[in-house]
Amino acid sequence: MSLKTFPALLVYHNWKNCFAYTARNCDVLALANAPSNVTSRGVAQLCHDGSSVRTPMFVELFATRGAESDRSGSLVVAVNGMAAMNAGFENEQQIIVQLLPNLPTCTRVEVEPLSSDDWEIIQHSTGRIEESFSDQIRVVQTGMVFPIWVERNMRVMFRISSFNAHQSEEAAVVSQSAEVIVAPPPSGAPAPARAPVSTLPHGWSTPKDAKETGSSSLLQSLMANFSINQADDPAD
């Protein structure tokens, strides 16, 4: 295989981001936080070894110290456990990694929280989501389920509904100026564990028919640090 395609052992990491990291062995998993001394390898496609039918996973890939090249032996690729599991990958699974230098950029992304609990957290954590989003994920694919941490032990699970790109692709890199639309959770999503608070934080409004149809959305703009703008809410 070429240096752009190589075998690896996928392992779950529990760091608070959705990036992937190549390493020479599993010792990297002992780190409490994601490794900082890394080299970017760009976007990679993680494929199930021996299967061309199952859906691959797309990630931004970083190489830890000593794992910058693939000249000898198989590498370990550490991937966020929740994102990998939702994509159908098991811990300690053999995979094929393919680097993708020309993945298109998208300028609009539509996402939805996975549950009513997640939606409630979004309503009360706007500022923290603004600060955290672009620091935790930069590659998206349709149907992708992934976490965003808003506090040390609090996270929101999102699903990518759709995105636009210059080409018809199943994945794309989110541009720094991309528009991101966050819709309420779909009808029938699990109810929150506690009663929702009616007062929303500054800068947010509930779409007029969100509670009735779940079809309205909040318009947000990812400008530099994923600035979230208030959606237009027609008066009753």
N, C-alpha and C positions, 0 to 999 in steps of 0.2 A: 504494500500500500504506500501511497505517497504521503508526504508530510501534511497534506491537507485532509487525508482520510486515515484514521488509525483506530485500532481496537482499544478498548478501555473497560475497566470495571466500574460500574456506576454504584456509588454509595450515597446514602442520605446524609446531608448535613442539617443542623438545626439552627444555623445562623439566621439573623433577621434580614435576609434579602433573598432574591430569586436568581442570583447569579450562579454560575458553575465554575469550579476550580479544578485544574489538573494538578495532580501531585504524584510523587513516586510511590507512596504507600499510604496506608490509612492513618498514619500518625497525625496527619493534619487535622483529623476529626477531634483530637484531644483539645484543640484550641477552643477557648470559651467564646471567642468572637471570630469573625471572618478574618483570614490572613490579610495583612496590609502590604506586605512586600511582594507584590504581584505584578505581572506583565500582561497587558491585554492581548488576547488573541483574536478578538473580534467576535462575530456571531458564529455559532456552531449549531449543527443539526445532530441530535442524538437519536440514533436508530436502533431498533431491536435487532440484535445479532441474529442473522439467518432468517429474518422476516421482512419482506417488502410490503406486506399488507397492513400491518399495524401502524398507527399514526406516530410519526416522529415528534420529538420535543425540540423546540428552538430556544436557545439561551445565549446570553452574553457570557463568553468564556474567558477566564483569567488563568494564567499559569503561575503556580507558586514557585518559590526559589528551588532550582534544580530540576524543574519540570517544564522548562521553556521549549524543549524540542522533543521529538519522538524517535530519536535515533536508536534507542535501545530499550527493549522490553515494553511491556504494556503499562499504561498509566492508569491511575485511579482518577475518576471524575466525580467530585463531590457536588451534589445537586440538592437544592432545598427539598426536604423530604415530603412536605405537603404538596408542593407543585408537582414533583416527580410521581408521587403515588396517584394523584388525580389524573396524570397523563398516562397512567397504565404501566409505569416502570416499578420494578421491585428493587429492594435494597440488595446490594451485592449481585447485580445482574450484569452479564456481559453485554456490551453495546458496541456500536460502531460510531465514531465521531467524525463528522465531516464539516470542515470549516467552510463558511459561505461568505466570500468577500464582497459579493454584489447584492446583498439582500436589499430590497427597496425600502424607502422611508415612507411612513404614513403620516398624514397631517390631520387625521380625524379618527378617534377611537370611541366606540360605544361599549360601556361596561355596565354590569349590574351587580349589586351585592348578592351573595348567595342565599341570604336569609333575612328575615325581619330583624333579627338581632344585629346582623351586620349593618343593616340600614340605619338602625337606631344609633349605633356607634358613629357612623358617618355624620349624622346630624349633630353630634355633640363633639366631634373631633376634627372639624374642618381644618383648623390651622395646622394640626399635627400631620394630617394627611398631605397637605400642601408641601410640608417640609420633607416628608418621607418618601413620597411616591417615586420621584425620579431617581432617588438614591437607592431604590430597592429593586426596580425592574425597568428594562429598556427595550426588550424584545417581546412582541405579542403575536399570538396566533388565535384564530377563531375557535371559540369553545374552551380556551385555556382557563383553568381555575388556579388562582394563585393568592397568597396572603400578602397583606401590607400591614406592617406593625405601626401602631400609632403610639404605643407606650411599651415599656419593657415587657409586660406580660399581657398586652392587649393587641389583638390583630383583627383585621377585617378580611373576609374571603370575598374575592371578586371573580366574575366570569367575563371573558371578552365576548361581547355579542357580535361585533363586526368592526371593521376598520377599512379605510380606503388607502390605496397605494398607487404609485404611478404605473405599476404593472399588476396583473392579476396573480397574486401570490397567496400562499397559505400562512405566511408570516411576514412581519415587517418590523423595522426599527422605528420606534416612536420619536418623531422629531421634537426638538426643544420648543417649537412653537405650535405643537399639535393641539387641536381642540378635542377635549375629552368630555363626553356626555355620560353622566351617571344616572341611570334609571332606577326607580324603586324596584324592590325585589318582585319577581313574578308572582302572579296570583297562585295561592296554594303553597307558598313558601312557609317553612316552619315559623310559628309565631314566636315573638320574643318571650324570654323567661319572665320578664316583669312588664308592667304596664308602661307604654311609651309616654314620655314627657311631652306635653303639648307645646311648650315654649321652645322655639328653635334658636340656636345661637345666631349672633349678628352675621349678616351676609348670606343667610340661607332662607329659603321659603319652600313650603310644601306646594307642589303643583296642584292646581285647582281640583283636578279629577284623579289625583294619584291614589287616594284611598278607595275610589270607586272602581277604577279600571286598571290601575297599575301601569298605564301606558304613557303618562307624562314623564318628563325627564328634567333633570337639572343640568344646565349648560355650564360647563367649566372649561377654562382655557389653561393649557399647559404652556405658560410663557416663562421661560427660564426655570423658575422653581415650581412649576405646576401650579400657577395661580388659578384659583377656583372662583369664577364669577357667579354672581347671583342670577338664577334663571328668571325670565319674565313670568310673572304670575298675574293673569287677568283678574281684574276685580270681580267679586261676586255681584 
